[in-house]
């Protein structure tokens, strides 16, 4: 068996965990950052918490005799992805990045593209509006600084009260969400504008269709640029199925896979 470490936290990582739980070619471990209070634990051994930077990750890879590293973290988890690339570069370990495709606007969408959360807050304008925030709980400060708006914040975990804007309704929920649910949410709360990150994937895409159907603008945070890394063995795929195919090829090419 080949020892495999998956840096998880996404739907694709969960799909990989389920597929690998009964695959005797690999001994897979999932690593979760631990930022979610009630994480979805996959069907494979799981560790929770950071590694202590690049050196800690390299040490973990070495001590646990990891043969393959998969970065299936969130598209906006830039620090962990950077650490994974650096650790792979130091150790010479094959690295696969699972990066789901970004959402693309279609006819009827009114997207306002921004590169930061302060820019997203500024794009709301000075006139009070009712805003749906689906940005997680780490990026609330710019909106707390724009207290004239009324916010509806949807997050897996409720943020600490001190982080919240003054006029806010907090909804604790985890996707996937259906179109009819998103339409009801937008209508019931009188949402005038949606703020979100271009996370991609299908679990939360329905809010974009709902905004389109109601003619609402969406302030969309662009994805951070992915460095063109020359790490030996570093590849990128978009789905869990492609990741499984990559693993199969790696196993077949290894001496223990013969």
C-alpha positions in Angstrom: 0.0 0.0 0.0 1.1 3.5 -0.7 0.8 6.1 2.1 -1.2 9.1 1.0 -1.9 12.4 2.7 -4.9 14.5 1.5 -5.1 18.1 2.6 -8.9 18.3 2.7 -11.9 20.5 3.5 -13.7 20.4 0.2 -16.4 18.3 -1.4 -13.8 16.9 -3.7 -11.7 15.8 -0.7 -14.7 14.1 0.8 -15.4 12.2 -2.4 -11.8 11.1 -2.5 -11.9 9.9 1.1 -15.0 7.8 0.4 -13.5 6.3 -2.7 -10.2 5.5 -1.0 -11.8 4.0 2.2 -12.0 0.6 0.6 -9.1 0.8 -1.9 -6.4 -1.6 -0.7 -3.7 0.1 -2.9 -3.6 3.2 -0.7 -3.4 4.0 3.0 -5.0 7.4 2.9 -5.2 10.0 5.7 -7.2 13.2 5.6 -5.9 16.4 7.2 -8.5 19.1 8.1 -7.6 22.6 9.3 -10.0 22.5 12.2 -11.6 25.8 11.5 -15.1 24.3 11.3 -16.6 23.3 14.7 -18.5 20.3 13.3 -16.4 19.1 10.3 -17.6 16.4 8.1 -15.3 13.5 9.0 -14.5 11.3 6.0 -14.4 7.5 6.0 -10.6 7.3 6.3 -8.3 8.2 9.2 -8.4 11.9 9.9 -6.1 14.4 11.7 -7.3 17.9 12.6 -5.1 21.0 13.0 -2.1 22.6 11.4 1.4 21.2 10.8 3.4 24.1 11.9 4.3 25.6 8.6 6.4 24.1 5.8 8.9 22.5 8.1 6.2 20.8 10.1 4.5 19.5 7.0 7.8 18.1 5.6 8.5 16.5 9.0 5.0 14.9 9.0 5.5 13.6 5.4 8.9 12.1 6.4 7.9 10.6 9.7 4.7 8.9 8.3 6.5 7.7 5.1 4.0 9.5 2.9 4.5 8.7 -0.8 2.0 11.0 -2.4 0.5 14.4 -1.4 -2.8 15.7 -2.5 -3.9 19.3 -2.0 -7.7 19.3 -2.1 -8.1 22.4 0.1 -10.5 25.3 -0.7 -9.6 27.5 -3.7 -9.1 30.4 -1.3 -6.9 28.5 1.2 -3.8 30.1 -0.3 -1.4 29.6 2.7 -2.0 25.9 3.0 -1.6 25.4 -0.8 1.6 27.4 -0.7 2.9 25.3 2.1 2.0 22.1 0.2 3.9 23.3 -2.9 6.9 24.2 -0.7 6.9 20.9 1.1 6.7 19.0 -2.1 9.6 21.0 -3.5 11.7 20.4 -0.4 10.9 16.7 -0.2 10.8 15.9 -3.9 7.4 14.4 -3.3 4.7 14.1 -6.1 2.0 16.7 -5.5 -1.5 16.7 -7.0 -3.7 19.8 -6.7 -7.4 19.3 -6.9 -8.7 22.7 -8.0 -12.4 22.7 -9.0 -13.2 25.0 -12.0 -14.3 28.5 -11.1 -17.8 29.7 -11.8 -18.3 31.5 -15.1 -21.0 34.2 -15.7 -23.8 33.3 -18.1 -26.5 35.4 -19.8 -28.5 37.2 -17.3 -25.8 37.4 -14.6 -24.8 40.8 -13.3 -21.4 40.2 -11.6 -19.3 42.9 -10.1 -15.8 41.5 -9.9 -13.5 42.5 -7.1 -10.1 41.4 -5.8 -10.5 41.8 -2.1 -13.1 41.9 0.6 -12.5 45.7 1.3 -13.2 46.2 -2.4 -16.4 44.1 -2.1 -17.6 46.2 0.9 -16.8 49.4 -1.0 -18.8 48.2 -4.0 -21.9 48.1 -1.8 -22.0 51.9 -1.9 -23.1 54.3 0.8 -26.9 53.9 0.3 -28.3 51.3 2.8 -29.0 48.0 1.2 -30.0 44.4 2.3 -27.0 42.2 1.5 -26.5 38.4 1.6 -23.0 37.5 2.7 -21.8 34.0 1.8 -18.1 34.6 2.5 -17.4 32.5 5.6 -16.6 34.1 8.9 -13.0 35.2 8.5 -13.6 38.2 6.2 -16.3 40.2 8.1 -14.2 43.2 9.2 -14.7 45.3 6.0 -18.5 44.8 6.3 -18.6 45.7 10.0 -17.0 48.9 8.9 -20.0 49.6 6.6 -22.8 49.5 9.3 -25.4 51.3 7.2 -26.3 48.0 5.4 -28.4 45.2 6.7 -26.7 41.9 6.3 -27.8 38.3 6.2 -24.8 36.2 6.8 -24.8 32.5 6.0 -22.0 30.4 7.5 -21.4 26.8 8.5 -20.5 28.0 12.0 -21.8 31.2 13.5 -19.1 33.8 13.9 -18.2 35.3 17.3 -20.6 38.2 18.1 -17.7 40.8 18.2 -16.9 40.0 14.6 -20.4 40.8 13.3 -21.7 44.0 11.7 -24.4 45.7 13.9 -27.4 45.0 11.6 -27.0 41.3 10.8 -29.1 38.1 10.7 -26.9 35.0 11.0 -28.0 31.7 9.3 -25.9 28.6 10.2 -26.2 26.2 7.4 -24.2 23.8 5.3 -24.7 23.1 1.6 -25.6 21.8 -0.9 -28.5 24.2 -1.3 -31.4 23.8 -3.8 -32.6 26.6 -6.2 -36.0 26.8 -4.5 -34.3 27.2 -1.1 -32.1 30.0 -2.4 -35.0 31.8 -4.1 -37.0 31.6 -0.8 -34.0 32.9 1.2 -33.5 35.9 -1.1 -37.2 36.7 -1.2 -38.0 36.2 2.5 -35.1 38.5 3.5 -35.6 41.1 0.8 -32.0 40.6 -0.4 -30.9 43.3 -2.9 -27.4 42.2 -3.5 -25.2 39.1 -3.0 -21.6 39.0 -1.9 -19.7 35.7 -2.4 -16.3 34.2 -3.4 -15.7 32.4 -6.6 -15.4 29.0 -4.9 -16.7 27.0 -7.8 -18.5 23.6 -7.4 -22.1 22.7 -7.2 -22.9 22.8 -3.5 -23.5 26.6 -3.3 -24.0 27.4 -7.0 -27.8 27.6 -6.7 -27.5 31.1 -5.1 -26.1 32.4 -8.4 -29.0 31.0 -10.3 -31.4 32.4 -7.8 -29.8 35.9 -8.0 -30.0 35.6 -11.8 -33.7 34.7 -11.7 -34.5 37.7 -9.5 -32.2 40.1 -11.4 -29.9 40.7 -8.4 -26.3 41.8 -8.7 -23.6 39.6 -7.3 -20.3 41.0 -6.0 -17.9 38.2 -6.9 -14.5 37.9 -5.3 -12.0 36.7 -7.9 -9.9 33.7 -7.1 -6.3 34.3 -6.0 -3.8 33.7 -8.7 -2.2 30.2 -8.6 1.6 30.4 -9.0 3.0 28.5 -11.9 5.1 26.1 -9.7 7.8 24.0 -11.2 7.7 21.4 -8.4 8.7 18.0 -9.7 5.6 15.8 -10.2 3.2 18.7 -9.5 -0.1 18.4 -11.5 -3.5 19.9 -11.3 -6.9 18.3 -11.9 -10.5 19.6 -11.4 -12.4 16.6 -10.0 -12.1 13.8 -7.5 -12.5 11.3 -10.4 -9.4 12.8 -12.1 -7.5 12.6 -8.8 -8.4 8.9 -8.5 -7.1 8.3 -12.1 -3.8 10.1 -11.2 -3.4 7.9 -8.1 -4.0 4.8 -10.1 -1.3 5.8 -12.6 1.1 6.6 -9.8 0.5 3.3 -8.1 0.9 1.4 -11.4 4.2 3.1 -12.1 5.6 2.4 -8.6 7.7 -0.7 -7.9 5.1 -1.7 -5.2 2.3 -1.4 -7.8 3.8 -3.9 -10.2 
